[in-house]
Each structure stands twice: as C-alpha cells, then as structure tokens.
C-alpha cells in the first residue's frame, strides 16, 4: 500500500544509518557526553548563529514538550497555546499530567495572533482575582502548525514582543521545522527563531532521523537541573550517542537543509497534482502537509489503496484528509498516487453514469 500518512513512517536517511554503522563499535560515554553529541551541539549553535545557546537531545516530541514546558513553568503556571495546538489536542494530556494547564487562545488556521495574546495577558493581570487563577507562564507555538501553516517573521516578532512585555518565555515546537524552513513561502530562518524564541526544538524524528529532537535554549532560560528533569520524565537516553550521531550527520554538509528542500519540492508537486485532479483543499498549506476535503465514500475507497490521515469531520459527508510527504518521498511515489487517484475517479464517474 502507498503511504502518504505522515512524515515519520520511513526509517532513517541512509547517511544517518551509515554513520551509525561506522561508529557502532566505538566505546563512548553515555547520556550525550560523547564527542559526536558535542560536535552536533556546536554545529546546531553555528546554524542558529547563537554561540551562547544550550543544546540538549531528547528522545521524542511529546517528551520534549512535556519536559521543556514543565521545566519552564512554576507550580501555579500554565502554558498558552492555540486551541488546535499539538499539546492541547494530540498529546493525550501530557502537559496536564505534569500538573500544568493548557490555556487556550483562538486559532487562525493553526496560528495565534499577537493582539489576542496581549489581550489575554492584559485581561489576566487586570483581574482582581488573578491570584486564585492559573498564571500564564509561557507561550507555546509550533512552526509549521497542526495545519501546515507558517508564521511570518513579522508575526513571530510581534508575538515575541508581547512575551518580552510580559516577561514570559516563548517556546516553539519544531517537530516539523525542517518543512517550515524549506518552504518557498517562508521568510523565517533558524537564526530568526533563535533570536525571537527563548526555547525551541529542531525535530529529528520527522526529518530523517530514527528518533530524537534537539532542544535549543537561547536566552539563559535553561531550567535548573535540566538534565535531571529530562531523566525524571523518561526522555534521557543512556546511549545518547544515538541522538548525537544523528544530529551531527543532519548538520554536516547541509544535509538537513538539502533533504528539507527535497521535501518542499515533493510537497509542491503533491499540491499541484491534487489541484489538477479537481480536489478541494480545506486550507492553503505551504508545507509538506496538504489537507483535502473528501466525501465519506471517497475516503473509504481511497484508504483501501493509500494510507492517509483522517483529520476532522466537516459534516455528515465531508471529511478532511491529510496527505503528507517527507524527506523520503520519491517522484515514483507521486506517480503511483496519481495512478490510484485517476483510477478511483474513473470508477466514480462510471458509477454515476
């Protein structure tokens, strides 16, 4: 079966697998104290143009969000996020399990607006009963968002400015950051993110690594005893070399950038091919995730041949389905998809006739 279900359904980029094999018999210190992890940290700091940054490697995205948010928040604080934010919808209450509340803001195709963020914070601090409420202790965003949309640099600057005004950290979930940075419509770079965010992570799991995320703290915001906190949350890998070697490879010879550009090219072809075949889009996504509206019957037919992601129910008959490409998508995969879609369209036409 063809798979356009997600961007982590394949294993790992061949160069990463080769590097893991080449270093397999080396005896190295654990918990990220090895030379490859240190090399990866330096390369990431250079890519971010932030020599004073602190970089940590964690095993996965949900663990990363839980550890960073728990570490940055005080006991009575919550994290502000879009209603559709990943931590609010698709992480099984991982944040709430740490004892912190997700404080919802309206979403605009997955994004939050600086003006509404300021209004929320102003309203909280002007409430005479705020000492009995959950304090807004930080802001969470993702880039790309759950709907594949991107923040512009000016939008990030505005959100960052509000956070500075209220003295709370801005944290970016970068699980799919590779696909945001590579998008033709993006005007945001890694140095921009490092400049505007207090913490963010560079996703590896969805970017050609077997697993792992690289957390970057840019403004002396590292939580106290952070390594111990990572371990408490079960996100510290004893064989830390596994993560360090993968990120060292991704940030060698611009591999991270190159495979991101490849994915962006495949995403553009996917979008164009779907448009040519008359499919309607739920919204305009400039990244590797494309959201298509299907009838229930079309969806039932499609999923017999192609793995895609159910996204949301629009009505009794309308369903939003996500097609995703990745660093591993090939032109042959798209050609095979077109064959399936064209055949299904023909069958549908014949039945109507």
Secondary structure, DSSP 8 states (H G I E B T S, - for coil): -EE-S-SSSS---HHHHHHHHHTTT----STT-SHHHHHHHHHHHHHHT-TT-EEEEES-HHHHHHHHHHHHS-TTEEEEEETT-HHHHSSTTHHHHTT--EEEE--BTTB--HHHHHHHHHHHHH-TTGGGS-EEEEEEEESS-TTS----HHHHHHHHHHHHHHT-EEEEE-TTHHHHHH-TT----HHHHHHH-SEEEEESTTTTSSS-EEEEE-SS---TTHHHHHHHTT---SSTHHHHHHHHHHTSTTHHHHHHHHHHHHHHHHHHHHHHTT-EESS---SSEEEEEEEHHHHHHHTTTEE-EEEEE-SSSEEEEEEE--TT--HHHHHHHHHHHHHHHHHHHHHH-
